[in-house]
Amino acid sequence: MSLIDSISGIVFIKQPTRLVVDIGGIRFQVNISISCYESLPEEGKQIEILTFLHVKDDILDLYGFKDLSERSVSYTHLTLPTN
């Protein structure tokens, strides 16, 4: 489905639509939903989160999900053709 299936590391920044995960000193910004945000641990805690790397033209966006169901629905939405 995606080049980056999941990531695990330390929650560095936690905001309602944005998560930053520190993985050995490299920080990944992940776009998240409000429901995903509500399920996250506190900053400084260990996390593993499912992801989808959306590649379009010159944009690389990493999206994070609380479970497979949320990722599946978002994957369908993100990969629909646009006119």
Summary of the structure (lengths in Angstrom):
residues: 83
radius of gyration: 12.6
end to end distance: 23.0
largest distance: 42.0
contacts: 224
relative contact order: 0.23
helix: 20%
strand: 48%
